[in-house]
Amino acid sequence: MRLIYNKRLFIFQIGIVFLFLSCNQEGTKEKENPVFINSRQKMWEVNAALIDQEEAIIQRYVDRYGWKMNKTETGLRWMI
């Protein structure tokens, strides 16, 4: 009985050691790909242009109907 207990304790201790050793991610960090960084910048620029276009479309719609709309800092428009 004592031998089975010691064997289980040993296996548990080995498992804990492997757990701590496998959590070390320091050496496996990858550098970001320059192509990916460039793509990300281009997507920011495209997204900003699309936001500006959408803002112009909404403003023309509001002007067409002559609505007096309030606009929040986040771009939400409302009218009472």
mmJSON file of the N, C-alpha and C atoms, coordinates in Angstrom:
{"data_MODEL":{"atom_site":{
"group_PDB":["ATOM","ATOM","ATOM","ATOM","ATOM","ATOM","ATOM","ATOM","ATOM","ATOM","ATOM","ATOM","ATOM","ATOM","ATOM","ATOM","ATOM","ATOM","ATOM","ATOM","ATOM","ATOM","ATOM","ATOM","ATOM","ATOM","ATOM","ATOM","ATOM","ATOM","ATOM","ATOM","ATOM","ATOM","ATOM","ATOM","ATOM","ATOM","ATOM","ATOM","ATOM","ATOM","ATOM","ATOM","ATOM","ATOM","ATOM","ATOM","ATOM","ATOM","ATOM","ATOM","ATOM","ATOM","ATOM","ATOM","ATOM","ATOM","ATOM","ATOM","ATOM","ATOM","ATOM","ATOM","ATOM","ATOM","ATOM","ATOM","ATOM","ATOM","ATOM","ATOM","ATOM","ATOM","ATOM","ATOM","ATOM","ATOM","ATOM","ATOM","ATOM","ATOM","ATOM","ATOM","ATOM","ATOM","ATOM","ATOM","ATOM","ATOM","ATOM","ATOM","ATOM","ATOM","ATOM","ATOM","ATOM","ATOM","ATOM","ATOM","ATOM","ATOM","ATOM","ATOM","ATOM","ATOM","ATOM","ATOM","ATOM","ATOM","ATOM","ATOM","ATOM","ATOM","ATOM","ATOM","ATOM","ATOM","ATOM","ATOM","ATOM","ATOM","ATOM","ATOM","ATOM","ATOM","ATOM","ATOM","ATOM","ATOM","ATOM","ATOM","ATOM","ATOM","ATOM","ATOM","ATOM","ATOM","ATOM","ATOM","ATOM","ATOM","ATOM","ATOM","ATOM","ATOM","ATOM","ATOM","ATOM","ATOM","ATOM","ATOM","ATOM","ATOM","ATOM","ATOM","ATOM","ATOM","ATOM","ATOM","ATOM","ATOM","ATOM","ATOM","ATOM","ATOM","ATOM","ATOM","ATOM","ATOM","ATOM","ATOM","ATOM","ATOM","ATOM","ATOM","ATOM","ATOM","ATOM","ATOM","ATOM","ATOM","ATOM","ATOM","ATOM","ATOM","ATOM","ATOM","ATOM","ATOM","ATOM","ATOM","ATOM","ATOM","ATOM","ATOM","ATOM","ATOM","ATOM","ATOM","ATOM","ATOM","ATOM","ATOM","ATOM","ATOM","ATOM","ATOM","ATOM","ATOM","ATOM","ATOM","ATOM","ATOM","ATOM","ATOM","ATOM","ATOM","ATOM","ATOM","ATOM","ATOM","ATOM","ATOM","ATOM","ATOM","ATOM","ATOM","ATOM","ATOM","ATOM","ATOM","ATOM","ATOM","ATOM","ATOM","ATOM","ATOM","ATOM","ATOM"],
"id":[1,2,3,4,5,6,7,8,9,10,11,12,13,14,15,16,17,18,19,20,21,22,23,24,25,26,27,28,29,30,31,32,33,34,35,36,37,38,39,40,41,42,43,44,45,46,47,48,49,50,51,52,53,54,55,56,57,58,59,60,61,62,63,64,65,66,67,68,69,70,71,72,73,74,75,76,77,78,79,80,81,82,83,84,85,86,87,88,89,90,91,92,93,94,95,96,97,98,99,100,101,102,103,104,105,106,107,108,109,110,111,112,113,114,115,116,117,118,119,120,121,122,123,124,125,126,127,128,129,130,131,132,133,134,135,136,137,138,139,140,141,142,143,144,145,146,147,148,149,150,151,152,153,154,155,156,157,158,159,160,161,162,163,164,165,166,167,168,169,170,171,172,173,174,175,176,177,178,179,180,181,182,183,184,185,186,187,188,189,190,191,192,193,194,195,196,197,198,199,200,201,202,203,204,205,206,207,208,209,210,211,212,213,214,215,216,217,218,219,220,221,222,223,224,225,226,227,228,229,230,231,232,233,234,235,236,237,238,239,240],
"type_symbol":["N","C","C","N","C","C","N","C","C","N","C","C","N","C","C","N","C","C","N","C","C","N","C","C","N","C","C","N","C","C","N","C","C","N","C","C","N","C","C","N","C","C","N","C","C","N","C","C","N","C","C","N","C","C","N","C","C","N","C","C","N","C","C","N","C","C","N","C","C","N","C","C","N","C","C","N","C","C","N","C","C","N","C","C","N","C","C","N","C","C","N","C","C","N","C","C","N","C","C","N","C","C","N","C","C","N","C","C","N","C","C","N","C","C","N","C","C","N","C","C","N","C","C","N","C","C","N","C","C","N","C","C","N","C","C","N","C","C","N","C","C","N","C","C","N","C","C","N","C","C","N","C","C","N","C","C","N","C","C","N","C","C","N","C","C","N","C","C","N","C","C","N","C","C","N","C","C","N","C","C","N","C","C","N","C","C","N","C","C","N","C","C","N","C","C","N","C","C","N","C","C","N","C","C","N","C","C","N","C","C","N","C","C","N","C","C","N","C","C","N","C","C","N","C","C","N","C","C","N","C","C","N","C","C","N","C","C","N","C","C"],
"label_atom_id":["N","CA","C","N","CA","C","N","CA","C","N","CA","C","N","CA","C","N","CA","C","N","CA","C","N","CA","C","N","CA","C","N","CA","C","N","CA","C","N","CA","C","N","CA","C","N","CA","C","N","CA","C","N","CA","C","N","CA","C","N","CA","C","N","CA","C","N","CA","C","N","CA","C","N","CA","C","N","CA","C","N","CA","C","N","CA","C","N","CA","C","N","CA","C","N","CA","C","N","CA","C","N","CA","C","N","CA","C","N","CA","C","N","CA","C","N","CA","C","N","CA","C","N","CA","C","N","CA","C","N","CA","C","N","CA","C","N","CA","C","N","CA","C","N","CA","C","N","CA","C","N","CA","C","N","CA","C","N","CA","C","N","CA","C","N","CA","C","N","CA","C","N","CA","C","N","CA","C","N","CA","C","N","CA","C","N","CA","C","N","CA","C","N","CA","C","N","CA","C","N","CA","C","N","CA","C","N","CA","C","N","CA","C","N","CA","C","N","CA","C","N","CA","C","N","CA","C","N","CA","C","N","CA","C","N","CA","C","N","CA","C","N","CA","C","N","CA","C","N","CA","C","N","CA","C","N","CA","C","N","CA","C","N","CA","C","N","CA","C","N","CA","C","N","CA","C","N","CA","C"],
"label_alt_id":[null,null,null,null,null,null,null,null,null,null,null,null,null,null,null,null,null,null,null,null,null,null,null,null,null,null,null,null,null,null,null,null,null,null,null,null,null,null,null,null,null,null,null,null,null,null,null,null,null,null,null,null,null,null,null,null,null,null,null,null,null,null,null,null,null,null,null,null,null,null,null,null,null,null,null,null,null,null,null,null,null,null,null,null,null,null,null,null,null,null,null,null,null,null,null,null,null,null,null,null,null,null,null,null,null,null,null,null,null,null,null,null,null,null,null,null,null,null,null,null,null,null,null,null,null,null,null,null,null,null,null,null,null,null,null,null,null,null,null,null,null,null,null,null,null,null,null,null,null,null,null,null,null,null,null,null,null,null,null,null,null,null,null,null,null,null,null,null,null,null,null,null,null,null,null,null,null,null,null,null,null,null,null,null,null,null,null,null,null,null,null,null,null,null,null,null,null,null,null,null,null,null,null,null,null,null,null,null,null,null,null,null,null,null,null,null,null,null,null,null,null,null,null,null,null,null,null,null,null,null,null,null,null,null,null,null,null,null,null,null],
"label_comp_id":["MET","MET","MET","ARG","ARG","ARG","LEU","LEU","LEU","ILE","ILE","ILE","TYR","TYR","TYR","ASN","ASN","ASN","LYS","LYS","LYS","ARG","ARG","ARG","LEU","LEU","LEU","PHE","PHE","PHE","ILE","ILE","ILE","PHE","PHE","PHE","GLN","GLN","GLN","ILE","ILE","ILE","GLY","GLY","GLY","ILE","ILE","ILE","VAL","VAL","VAL","PHE","PHE","PHE","LEU","LEU","LEU","PHE","PHE","PHE","LEU","LEU","LEU","SER","SER","SER","CYS","CYS","CYS","ASN","ASN","ASN","GLN","GLN","GLN","GLU","GLU","GLU","GLY","GLY","GLY","THR","THR","THR","LYS","LYS","LYS","GLU","GLU","GLU","LYS","LYS","LYS","GLU","GLU","GLU","ASN","ASN","ASN","PRO","PRO","PRO","VAL","VAL","VAL","PHE","PHE","PHE","ILE","ILE","ILE","ASN","ASN","ASN","SER","SER","SER","ARG","ARG","ARG","GLN","GLN","GLN","LYS","LYS","LYS","MET","MET","MET","TRP","TRP","TRP","GLU","GLU","GLU","VAL","VAL","VAL","ASN","ASN","ASN","ALA","ALA","ALA","ALA","ALA","ALA","LEU","LEU","LEU","ILE","ILE","ILE","ASP","ASP","ASP","GLN","GLN","GLN","GLU","GLU","GLU","GLU","GLU","GLU","ALA","ALA","ALA","ILE","ILE","ILE","ILE","ILE","ILE","GLN","GLN","GLN","ARG","ARG","ARG","TYR","TYR","TYR","VAL","VAL","VAL","ASP","ASP","ASP","ARG","ARG","ARG","TYR","TYR","TYR","GLY","GLY","GLY","TRP","TRP","TRP","LYS","LYS","LYS","MET","MET","MET","ASN","ASN","ASN","LYS","LYS","LYS","THR","THR","THR","GLU","GLU","GLU","THR","THR","THR","GLY","GLY","GLY","LEU","LEU","LEU","ARG","ARG","ARG","TRP","TRP","TRP","MET","MET","MET","ILE","ILE","ILE"],
"label_asym_id":["A","A","A","A","A","A","A","A","A","A","A","A","A","A","A","A","A","A","A","A","A","A","A","A","A","A","A","A","A","A","A","A","A","A","A","A","A","A","A","A","A","A","A","A","A","A","A","A","A","A","A","A","A","A","A","A","A","A","A","A","A","A","A","A","A","A","A","A","A","A","A","A","A","A","A","A","A","A","A","A","A","A","A","A","A","A","A","A","A","A","A","A","A","A","A","A","A","A","A","A","A","A","A","A","A","A","A","A","A","A","A","A","A","A","A","A","A","A","A","A","A","A","A","A","A","A","A","A","A","A","A","A","A","A","A","A","A","A","A","A","A","A","A","A","A","A","A","A","A","A","A","A","A","A","A","A","A","A","A","A","A","A","A","A","A","A","A","A","A","A","A","A","A","A","A","A","A","A","A","A","A","A","A","A","A","A","A","A","A","A","A","A","A","A","A","A","A","A","A","A","A","A","A","A","A","A","A","A","A","A","A","A","A","A","A","A","A","A","A","A","A","A","A","A","A","A","A","A","A","A","A","A","A","A","A","A","A","A","A","A"],
"label_entity_id":["1","1","1","1","1","1","1","1","1","1","1","1","1","1","1","1","1","1","1","1","1","1","1","1","1","1","1","1","1","1","1","1","1","1","1","1","1","1","1","1","1","1","1","1","1","1","1","1","1","1","1","1","1","1","1","1","1","1","1","1","1","1","1","1","1","1","1","1","1","1","1","1","1","1","1","1","1","1","1","1","1","1","1","1","1","1","1","1","1","1","1","1","1","1","1","1","1","1","1","1","1","1","1","1","1","1","1","1","1","1","1","1","1","1","1","1","1","1","1","1","1","1","1","1","1","1","1","1","1","1","1","1","1","1","1","1","1","1","1","1","1","1","1","1","1","1","1","1","1","1","1","1","1","1","1","1","1","1","1","1","1","1","1","1","1","1","1","1","1","1","1","1","1","1","1","1","1","1","1","1","1","1","1","1","1","1","1","1","1","1","1","1","1","1","1","1","1","1","1","1","1","1","1","1","1","1","1","1","1","1","1","1","1","1","1","1","1","1","1","1","1","1","1","1","1","1","1","1","1","1","1","1","1","1","1","1","1","1","1","1"],
"label_seq_id":[1,1,1,2,2,2,3,3,3,4,4,4,5,5,5,6,6,6,7,7,7,8,8,8,9,9,9,10,10,10,11,11,11,12,12,12,13,13,13,14,14,14,15,15,15,16,16,16,17,17,17,18,18,18,19,19,19,20,20,20,21,21,21,22,22,22,23,23,23,24,24,24,25,25,25,26,26,26,27,27,27,28,28,28,29,29,29,30,30,30,31,31,31,32,32,32,33,33,33,34,34,34,35,35,35,36,36,36,37,37,37,38,38,38,39,39,39,40,40,40,41,41,41,42,42,42,43,43,43,44,44,44,45,45,45,46,46,46,47,47,47,48,48,48,49,49,49,50,50,50,51,51,51,52,52,52,53,53,53,54,54,54,55,55,55,56,56,56,57,57,57,58,58,58,59,59,59,60,60,60,61,61,61,62,62,62,63,63,63,64,64,64,65,65,65,66,66,66,67,67,67,68,68,68,69,69,69,70,70,70,71,71,71,72,72,72,73,73,73,74,74,74,75,75,75,76,76,76,77,77,77,78,78,78,79,79,79,80,80,80],
"pdbx_PDB_ins_code":[null,null,null,null,null,null,null,null,null,null,null,null,null,null,null,null,null,null,null,null,null,null,null,null,null,null,null,null,null,null,null,null,null,null,null,null,null,null,null,null,null,null,null,null,null,null,null,null,null,null,null,null,null,null,null,null,null,null,null,null,null,null,null,null,null,null,null,null,null,null,null,null,null,null,null,null,null,null,null,null,null,null,null,null,null,null,null,null,null,null,null,null,null,null,null,null,null,null,null,null,null,null,null,null,null,null,null,null,null,null,null,null,null,null,null,null,null,null,null,null,null,null,null,null,null,null,null,null,null,null,null,null,null,null,null,null,null,null,null,null,null,null,null,null,null,null,null,null,null,null,null,null,null,null,null,null,null,null,null,null,null,null,null,null,null,null,null,null,null,null,null,null,null,null,null,null,null,null,null,null,null,null,null,null,null,null,null,null,null,null,null,null,null,null,null,null,null,null,null,null,null,null,null,null,null,null,null,null,null,null,null,null,null,null,null,null,null,null,null,null,null,null,null,null,null,null,null,null,null,null,null,null,null,null,null,null,null,null,null,null],
"Cartn_x":[0.823,0.0,0.87,1.927,2.816,3.545,3.854,4.54,3.64,2.364,1.408,1.285,1.246,1.147,2.385,3.572,4.811,4.877,4.394,4.401,3.464,2.293,1.351,1.924,2.553,3.151,4.272,5.078,6.165,5.618,4.587,3.983,3.373,2.746,2.17,3.262,4.357,5.448,6.066,6.239,6.764,5.819,4.524,3.533,3.607,3.785,3.908,5.158,6.252,7.499,7.303,6.698,6.444,5.51,4.548,3.623,4.368,5.239,5.986,6.986,7.593,8.563,7.886,6.702,6.024,5.4,5.245,4.655,5.646,6.904,7.904,7.796,7.235,7.01,8.056,9.031,9.976,10.754,11.191,12.011,11.231,9.914,9.137,8.402,8.666,7.986,8.504,7.565,7.933,7.891,8.778,8.755,7.641,7.038,5.967,6.539,5.838,6.23,6.082,7.115,7.009,5.874,5.578,4.471,3.156,3.012,1.799,1.67,2.779,2.752,2.339,2.884,2.538,1.068,0.572,-0.84,-1.743,-1.345,-2.143,-2.253,-1.142,-1.159,-2.082,-2.005,-2.861,-4.333,-4.647,-6.031,-6.543,-5.675,-6.066,-6.423,-5.604,-5.847,-7.143,-7.371,-8.6,-9.812,-9.713,-10.823,-11.141,-10.117,-10.342,-11.045,-10.643,-11.29,-12.748,-13.036,-14.415,-15.278,-14.703,-15.439,-15.787,-14.827,-15.088,-16.184,-16.161,-17.199,-18.569,-18.624,-19.895,-20.42,-19.53,-19.919,-20.543,-19.948,-20.474,-21.84,-22.025,-23.32,-24.4,-24.088,-25.074,-25.405,-24.386,-24.629,-25.493,-25.267,-26.122,-27.561,-27.768,-29.109,-29.814,-29.096,-29.672,-30.013,-29.11,-29.35,-30.535,-30.67,-31.758,-33.126,-33.265,-34.548,-34.648,-33.581,-33.612,-33.708,-33.213,-33.28,-32.219,-32.561,-31.618,-31.153,-30.041,-29.566,-28.43,-28.418,-27.291,-26.361,-25.068,-24.091,-23.2,-23.052,-22.187,-20.746,-19.81,-18.392,-18.117,-18.957,-18.749,-19.379,-20.107,-20.71,-22.183,-22.74,-24.171,-24.962,-25.928,-26.777,-28.147,-28.709,-30.026,-30.776,-32.108,-32.977,-34.215,-34.65,-35.869,-36.969],
"Cartn_y":[-1.187,0.0,1.255,1.236,2.393,2.615,1.548,1.651,2.336,2.028,2.652,4.137,4.487,5.88,6.652,6.068,6.734,6.912,5.926,6.005,7.125,7.233,8.297,9.673,9.772,11.036,11.431,10.465,10.723,11.196,10.528,10.91,12.308,12.613,13.938,15.011,14.727,15.695,15.912,14.857,14.98,15.813,15.605,16.376,17.856,18.18,19.585,20.204,19.477,19.988,20.249,19.334,19.533,20.725,20.892,22.004,23.338,23.472,24.718,24.924,23.869,24.005,24.352,23.842,24.101,25.49,26.158,27.492,28.581,28.268,29.251,29.561,30.707,31.091,32.083,32.424,33.482,33.208,32.016,31.701,31.46,31.367,31.016,32.203,33.414,34.572,34.828,35.038,35.307,36.801,37.259,38.661,38.837,40.042,40.291,40.418,39.864,39.896,41.325,41.902,43.278,43.445,42.404,42.488,42.656,41.951,42.052,43.445,44.025,45.366,46.366,46.241,47.13,46.975,45.753,45.501,46.123,46.03,46.6,48.121,48.77,50.214,50.588,49.827,50.089,49.912,48.906,48.685,49.84,50.41,51.577,52.737,52.936,54.026,53.814,52.599,52.286,52.46,52.002,52.111,53.579,54.401,55.827,56.47,56.101,56.644,56.211,54.965,54.478,55.183,55.457,56.173,57.578,58.241,59.584,59.557,58.553,58.434,58.219,57.348,57.068,58.304,59.059,60.298,61.279,61.388,62.289,61.819,60.522,59.977,60.277,60.066,60.326,61.81,62.663,64.111,64.578,64.054,64.413,63.974,62.815,62.308,63.23,63.62,64.513,65.861,66.388,67.683,67.616,66.499,66.34,66.487,65.938,66.007,67.228,68.0,69.209,68.969,67.853,67.52,68.302,68.737,69.378,68.315,67.697,66.562,67.0,66.441,66.592,65.408,65.627,64.558,64.431,63.207,62.965,62.837,62.739,62.576,61.271,60.282,58.978,58.904,59.965,59.984,59.641,59.332,59.03,60.308,60.242,61.397,61.161,62.216,62.104,63.412,63.283,64.437,64.213,65.272,65.187,65.928],
"Cartn_z":[0.0,0.0,0.0,0.785,0.878,-0.446,-1.163,-2.44,-3.474,-3.481,-4.406,-4.087,-2.791,-2.386,-2.838,-2.642,-3.04,-4.558,-5.294,-6.754,-7.229,-6.635,-7.0,-6.656,-5.504,-5.103,-6.063,-6.464,-7.4,-8.755,-9.252,-10.536,-10.436,-9.313,-9.108,-9.108,-8.431,-8.377,-9.758,-10.524,-11.883,-12.738,-12.586,-13.332,-13.003,-11.726,-11.317,-11.933,-11.939,-12.525,-14.016,-14.735,-16.164,-16.398,-15.527,-15.651,-15.567,-14.577,-14.429,-15.557,-16.029,-17.115,-18.437,-18.66,-19.925,-19.976,-18.856,-18.835,-19.208,-19.363,-19.719,-21.206,-21.556,-22.942,-23.429,-22.616,-22.944,-24.224,-24.433,-25.592,-26.868,-26.79,-27.977,-28.592,-28.109,-28.676,-30.079,-30.992,-32.379,-32.633,-33.488,-33.884,-34.907,-34.892,-35.85,-37.243,-38.179,-39.573,-40.1,-40.746,-41.27,-42.275,-43.031,-43.986,-43.237,-42.126,-41.31,-40.712,-40.246,-39.673,-40.742,-41.946,-43.049,-43.412,-43.436,-43.747,-42.695,-41.452,-40.366,-40.537,-40.894,-41.099,-42.26,-43.332,-44.49,-44.12,-43.311,-42.899,-42.041,-41.189,-40.403,-41.335,-42.363,-43.301,-44.079,-44.54,-45.278,-44.368,-43.145,-42.205,-41.915,-41.753,-41.512,-42.709,-43.925,-45.12,-45.195,-44.868,-44.884,-43.84,-42.689,-41.647,-42.127,-42.772,-43.303,-44.365,-45.244,-46.274,-45.647,-44.66,-44.003,-43.286,-42.672,-42.01,-43.01,-44.189,-45.227,-45.714,-45.882,-46.328,-45.298,-44.028,-42.972,-42.915,-43.036,-42.973,-44.139,-45.342,-46.483,-46.254,-45.665,-45.369,-44.375,-43.327,-42.31,-42.941,-43.769,-44.425,-45.394,-46.098,-47.074,-46.402,-45.203,-44.507,-43.589,-43.504,-42.698,-41.211,-40.757,-39.333,-38.567,-37.38,-36.462,-35.475,-35.78,-34.99,-34.06,-32.872,-31.954,-32.174,-31.981,-32.199,-30.971,-30.489,-29.34,-29.802,-28.853,-29.172,-29.902,-29.673,-30.315,-31.7,-32.097,-33.421,-33.431,-32.295,-32.212,-32.449,-33.335,-33.634,-33.008,-32.46,-31.848,-32.0,-31.966,-32.12,-31.256,-30.614,-29.795,-30.524],
"occupancy":[1.0,1.0,1.0,1.0,1.0,1.0,1.0,1.0,1.0,1.0,1.0,1.0,1.0,1.0,1.0,1.0,1.0,1.0,1.0,1.0,1.0,1.0,1.0,1.0,1.0,1.0,1.0,1.0,1.0,1.0,1.0,1.0,1.0,1.0,1.0,1.0,1.0,1.0,1.0,1.0,1.0,1.0,1.0,1.0,1.0,1.0,1.0,1.0,1.0,1.0,1.0,1.0,1.0,1.0,1.0,1.0,1.0,1.0,1.0,1.0,1.0,1.0,1.0,1.0,1.0,1.0,1.0,1.0,1.0,1.0,1.0,1.0,1.0,1.0,1.0,1.0,1.0,1.0,1.0,1.0,1.0,1.0,1.0,1.0,1.0,1.0,1.0,1.0,1.0,1.0,1.0,1.0,1.0,1.0,1.0,1.0,1.0,1.0,1.0,1.0,1.0,1.0,1.0,1.0,1.0,1.0,1.0,1.0,1.0,1.0,1.0,1.0,1.0,1.0,1.0,1.0,1.0,1.0,1.0,1.0,1.0,1.0,1.0,1.0,1.0,1.0,1.0,1.0,1.0,1.0,1.0,1.0,1.0,1.0,1.0,1.0,1.0,1.0,1.0,1.0,1.0,1.0,1.0,1.0,1.0,1.0,1.0,1.0,1.0,1.0,1.0,1.0,1.0,1.0,1.0,1.0,1.0,1.0,1.0,1.0,1.0,1.0,1.0,1.0,1.0,1.0,1.0,1.0,1.0,1.0,1.0,1.0,1.0,1.0,1.0,1.0,1.0,1.0,1.0,1.0,1.0,1.0,1.0,1.0,1.0,1.0,1.0,1.0,1.0,1.0,1.0,1.0,1.0,1.0,1.0,1.0,1.0,1.0,1.0,1.0,1.0,1.0,1.0,1.0,1.0,1.0,1.0,1.0,1.0,1.0,1.0,1.0,1.0,1.0,1.0,1.0,1.0,1.0,1.0,1.0,1.0,1.0,1.0,1.0,1.0,1.0,1.0,1.0,1.0,1.0,1.0,1.0,1.0,1.0,1.0,1.0,1.0,1.0,1.0,1.0],
"B_iso_or_equiv":[0.0,0.0,0.0,0.0,0.0,0.0,0.0,0.0,0.0,0.0,0.0,0.0,0.0,0.0,0.0,0.0,0.0,0.0,0.0,0.0,0.0,0.0,0.0,0.0,0.0,0.0,0.0,0.0,0.0,0.0,0.0,0.0,0.0,0.0,0.0,0.0,0.0,0.0,0.0,0.0,0.0,0.0,0.0,0.0,0.0,0.0,0.0,0.0,0.0,0.0,0.0,0.0,0.0,0.0,0.0,0.0,0.0,0.0,0.0,0.0,0.0,0.0,0.0,0.0,0.0,0.0,0.0,0.0,0.0,0.0,0.0,0.0,0.0,0.0,0.0,0.0,0.0,0.0,0.0,0.0,0.0,0.0,0.0,0.0,0.0,0.0,0.0,0.0,0.0,0.0,0.0,0.0,0.0,0.0,0.0,0.0,0.0,0.0,0.0,0.0,0.0,0.0,0.0,0.0,0.0,0.0,0.0,0.0,0.0,0.0,0.0,0.0,0.0,0.0,0.0,0.0,0.0,0.0,0.0,0.0,0.0,0.0,0.0,0.0,0.0,0.0,0.0,0.0,0.0,0.0,0.0,0.0,0.0,0.0,0.0,0.0,0.0,0.0,0.0,0.0,0.0,0.0,0.0,0.0,0.0,0.0,0.0,0.0,0.0,0.0,0.0,0.0,0.0,0.0,0.0,0.0,0.0,0.0,0.0,0.0,0.0,0.0,0.0,0.0,0.0,0.0,0.0,0.0,0.0,0.0,0.0,0.0,0.0,0.0,0.0,0.0,0.0,0.0,0.0,0.0,0.0,0.0,0.0,0.0,0.0,0.0,0.0,0.0,0.0,0.0,0.0,0.0,0.0,0.0,0.0,0.0,0.0,0.0,0.0,0.0,0.0,0.0,0.0,0.0,0.0,0.0,0.0,0.0,0.0,0.0,0.0,0.0,0.0,0.0,0.0,0.0,0.0,0.0,0.0,0.0,0.0,0.0,0.0,0.0,0.0,0.0,0.0,0.0,0.0,0.0,0.0,0.0,0.0,0.0,0.0,0.0,0.0,0.0,0.0,0.0],
"pdbx_formal_charge":[null,null,null,null,null,null,null,null,null,null,null,null,null,null,null,null,null,null,null,null,null,null,null,null,null,null,null,null,null,null,null,null,null,null,null,null,null,null,null,null,null,null,null,null,null,null,null,null,null,null,null,null,null,null,null,null,null,null,null,null,null,null,null,null,null,null,null,null,null,null,null,null,null,null,null,null,null,null,null,null,null,null,null,null,null,null,null,null,null,null,null,null,null,null,null,null,null,null,null,null,null,null,null,null,null,null,null,null,null,null,null,null,null,null,null,null,null,null,null,null,null,null,null,null,null,null,null,null,null,null,null,null,null,null,null,null,null,null,null,null,null,null,null,null,null,null,null,null,null,null,null,null,null,null,null,null,null,null,null,null,null,null,null,null,null,null,null,null,null,null,null,null,null,null,null,null,null,null,null,null,null,null,null,null,null,null,null,null,null,null,null,null,null,null,null,null,null,null,null,null,null,null,null,null,null,null,null,null,null,null,null,null,null,null,null,null,null,null,null,null,null,null,null,null,null,null,null,null,null,null,null,null,null,null,null,null,null,null,null,null],
"auth_seq_id":[1,1,1,2,2,2,3,3,3,4,4,4,5,5,5,6,6,6,7,7,7,8,8,8,9,9,9,10,10,10,11,11,11,12,12,12,13,13,13,14,14,14,15,15,15,16,16,16,17,17,17,18,18,18,19,19,19,20,20,20,21,21,21,22,22,22,23,23,23,24,24,24,25,25,25,26,26,26,27,27,27,28,28,28,29,29,29,30,30,30,31,31,31,32,32,32,33,33,33,34,34,34,35,35,35,36,36,36,37,37,37,38,38,38,39,39,39,40,40,40,41,41,41,42,42,42,43,43,43,44,44,44,45,45,45,46,46,46,47,47,47,48,48,48,49,49,49,50,50,50,51,51,51,52,52,52,53,53,53,54,54,54,55,55,55,56,56,56,57,57,57,58,58,58,59,59,59,60,60,60,61,61,61,62,62,62,63,63,63,64,64,64,65,65,65,66,66,66,67,67,67,68,68,68,69,69,69,70,70,70,71,71,71,72,72,72,73,73,73,74,74,74,75,75,75,76,76,76,77,77,77,78,78,78,79,79,79,80,80,80],
"auth_comp_id":["MET","MET","MET","ARG","ARG","ARG","LEU","LEU","LEU","ILE","ILE","ILE","TYR","TYR","TYR","ASN","ASN","ASN","LYS","LYS","LYS","ARG","ARG","ARG","LEU","LEU","LEU","PHE","PHE","PHE","ILE","ILE","ILE","PHE","PHE","PHE","GLN","GLN","GLN","ILE","ILE","ILE","GLY","GLY","GLY","ILE","ILE","ILE","VAL","VAL","VAL","PHE","PHE","PHE","LEU","LEU","LEU","PHE","PHE","PHE","LEU","LEU","LEU","SER","SER","SER","CYS","CYS","CYS","ASN","ASN","ASN","GLN","GLN","GLN","GLU","GLU","GLU","GLY","GLY","GLY","THR","THR","THR","LYS","LYS","LYS","GLU","GLU","GLU","LYS","LYS","LYS","GLU","GLU","GLU","ASN","ASN","ASN","PRO","PRO","PRO","VAL","VAL","VAL","PHE","PHE","PHE","ILE","ILE","ILE","ASN","ASN","ASN","SER","SER","SER","ARG","ARG","ARG","GLN","GLN","GLN","LYS","LYS","LYS","MET","MET","MET","TRP","TRP","TRP","GLU","GLU","GLU","VAL","VAL","VAL","ASN","ASN","ASN","ALA","ALA","ALA","ALA","ALA","ALA","LEU","LEU","LEU","ILE","ILE","ILE","ASP","ASP","ASP","GLN","GLN","GLN","GLU","GLU","GLU","GLU","GLU","GLU","ALA","ALA","ALA","ILE","ILE","ILE","ILE","ILE","ILE","GLN","GLN","GLN","ARG","ARG","ARG","TYR","TYR","TYR","VAL","VAL","VAL","ASP","ASP","ASP","ARG","ARG","ARG","TYR","TYR","TYR","GLY","GLY","GLY","TRP","TRP","TRP","LYS","LYS","LYS","MET","MET","MET","ASN","ASN","ASN","LYS","LYS","LYS","THR","THR","THR","GLU","GLU","GLU","THR","THR","THR","GLY","GLY","GLY","LEU","LEU","LEU","ARG","ARG","ARG","TRP","TRP","TRP","MET","MET","MET","ILE","ILE","ILE"],
"auth_asym_id":["A","A","A","A","A","A","A","A","A","A","A","A","A","A","A","A","A","A","A","A","A","A","A","A","A","A","A","A","A","A","A","A","A","A","A","A","A","A","A","A","A","A","A","A","A","A","A","A","A","A","A","A","A","A","A","A","A","A","A","A","A","A","A","A","A","A","A","A","A","A","A","A","A","A","A","A","A","A","A","A","A","A","A","A","A","A","A","A","A","A","A","A","A","A","A","A","A","A","A","A","A","A","A","A","A","A","A","A","A","A","A","A","A","A","A","A","A","A","A","A","A","A","A","A","A","A","A","A","A","A","A","A","A","A","A","A","A","A","A","A","A","A","A","A","A","A","A","A","A","A","A","A","A","A","A","A","A","A","A","A","A","A","A","A","A","A","A","A","A","A","A","A","A","A","A","A","A","A","A","A","A","A","A","A","A","A","A","A","A","A","A","A","A","A","A","A","A","A","A","A","A","A","A","A","A","A","A","A","A","A","A","A","A","A","A","A","A","A","A","A","A","A","A","A","A","A","A","A","A","A","A","A","A","A","A","A","A","A","A","A"],
"auth_atom_id":["N","CA","C","N","CA","C","N","CA","C","N","CA","C","N","CA","C","N","CA","C","N","CA","C","N","CA","C","N","CA","C","N","CA","C","N","CA","C","N","CA","C","N","CA","C","N","CA","C","N","CA","C","N","CA","C","N","CA","C","N","CA","C","N","CA","C","N","CA","C","N","CA","C","N","CA","C","N","CA","C","N","CA","C","N","CA","C","N","CA","C","N","CA","C","N","CA","C","N","CA","C","N","CA","C","N","CA","C","N","CA","C","N","CA","C","N","CA","C","N","CA","C","N","CA","C","N","CA","C","N","CA","C","N","CA","C","N","CA","C","N","CA","C","N","CA","C","N","CA","C","N","CA","C","N","CA","C","N","CA","C","N","CA","C","N","CA","C","N","CA","C","N","CA","C","N","CA","C","N","CA","C","N","CA","C","N","CA","C","N","CA","C","N","CA","C","N","CA","C","N","CA","C","N","CA","C","N","CA","C","N","CA","C","N","CA","C","N","CA","C","N","CA","C","N","CA","C","N","CA","C","N","CA","C","N","CA","C","N","CA","C","N","CA","C","N","CA","C","N","CA","C","N","CA","C","N","CA","C","N","CA","C","N","CA","C","N","CA","C","N","CA","C","N","CA","C","N","CA","C"],
"pdbx_PDB_model_num":[1,1,1,1,1,1,1,1,1,1,1,1,1,1,1,1,1,1,1,1,1,1,1,1,1,1,1,1,1,1,1,1,1,1,1,1,1,1,1,1,1,1,1,1,1,1,1,1,1,1,1,1,1,1,1,1,1,1,1,1,1,1,1,1,1,1,1,1,1,1,1,1,1,1,1,1,1,1,1,1,1,1,1,1,1,1,1,1,1,1,1,1,1,1,1,1,1,1,1,1,1,1,1,1,1,1,1,1,1,1,1,1,1,1,1,1,1,1,1,1,1,1,1,1,1,1,1,1,1,1,1,1,1,1,1,1,1,1,1,1,1,1,1,1,1,1,1,1,1,1,1,1,1,1,1,1,1,1,1,1,1,1,1,1,1,1,1,1,1,1,1,1,1,1,1,1,1,1,1,1,1,1,1,1,1,1,1,1,1,1,1,1,1,1,1,1,1,1,1,1,1,1,1,1,1,1,1,1,1,1,1,1,1,1,1,1,1,1,1,1,1,1,1,1,1,1,1,1,1,1,1,1,1,1,1,1,1,1,1,1]
}}}
